[in-house]
Amino acid sequence: MTTQMLGKDEAEGYAEWFAVLADATRVRLLHALSTSRSGAMRVGDLAAALGISQSTCSHHVELLRRVGFVVVDKVGTSSLVSVNAACCTGLPHAADVVMGTLSTAPCCPADLPADVVTRPTAEADLPAVLDIYAEGLATRNATFETRVPTADEMRSRWLPDLAWVAEVDGEVVGWTAITPVSSRECYAGVGESSVYVAESARGRGVGKALLFTQVTEADKAGMWTLQTSIFPENRASLALHHSAGYRTLAVRTRVARLDGAWRDTVLLERRSEVN
């Protein structure tokens, strides 16, 4: 449990967030935006979807905008509303802070796909690993890197015996690996994790299978802490890591630049219960 009392200013900020969501229409509005295929909707379309007047919809949008849950952009004479990606992690983090650290975090993902096989990475897998990494790099929502490393560079980053691939019908469709966070001996059990799934295999549970292998094998190897940084826009990866016992520690604002633009990242951590 947390040992430090929640500060007054922080508590007031969280209370404002929760107060804004204490209205069913605003909850429905936020859900409509977050599940929209385009990721953004015009106020008129939102109003029609919710069955409310456009003026009422604009009022609720403005309340959500003031606390940072949504972003409103003017497109011609229309207002285009989208979810503020940081709120997807900031709100769960606020709930964790208010309620204290979860005493029993999930061990690993459930409902693993029967057709996905995971195994340690072999030398012959590296070309496929690099191809999958290149796909993730191209999304600009997976890593700050802009260049695909060589096989030797990639292999040298990983801790020995802590890299795995996922196969479907004998084809490598994903990989995960753990890299050291420091050369100091006191941090020998702390690693930075990465997970990548081929674009053609997304939505099939490959990530779940990889995370299951990652966290269970890392526990066996004596790793006591795994951490990772994820772009807040990468909501699928955030949900996947939460299912494996990772918890949100912080949203790091404008932590680094990608293609000349400042980007935020979400810092997550998983603490082993056996080490």
HELIX and SHEET records of a PDB file:
HELIX    1   1 LYS A    8  VAL A   20  1                                  13    
HELIX    2   2 ALA A   24  SER A   34  1                                  11    
HELIX    3   3 VAL A   43  LEU A   50  1                                   8    
HELIX    4   4 GLN A   54  ARG A   66  1                                  13    
HELIX    5   5 CYS A   87  MET A   99  1                                  13    
HELIX    6   6 GLU A  123  ASP A  125  5                                   3    
HELIX    7   7 LEU A  126  THR A  139  1                                  14    
HELIX    8   8 ALA A  151  ARG A  157  1                                   7    
HELIX    9   9 GLU A  185  TYR A  187  5                                   3    
HELIX   10  10 GLU A  199  ALA A  201  5                                   3    
HELIX   11  11 VAL A  206  LYS A  220  1                                  15    
HELIX   12  12 ARG A  235  SER A  243  1                                   9    
SHEET    1   A 3 ALA A  40  ARG A  42  0                                        
SHEET    2   A 3 SER A  78  VAL A  83 -1                                        
SHEET    3   A 3 VAL A  70  VAL A  75 -1                                        
SHEET    1   B 7 VAL A 117  PRO A 120  0                                        
SHEET    2   B 7 ALA A 163  VAL A 168 -1                                        
SHEET    3   B 7 GLU A 171  PRO A 180 -1                                        
SHEET    4   B 7 VAL A 190  VAL A 197 -1                                        
SHEET    5   B 7 THR A 225  ILE A 230  1                                        
SHEET    6   B 7 ALA A 261  ARG A 271 -1                                        
SHEET    7   B 7 ARG A 247  LEU A 258 -1                                        
END                                                                             
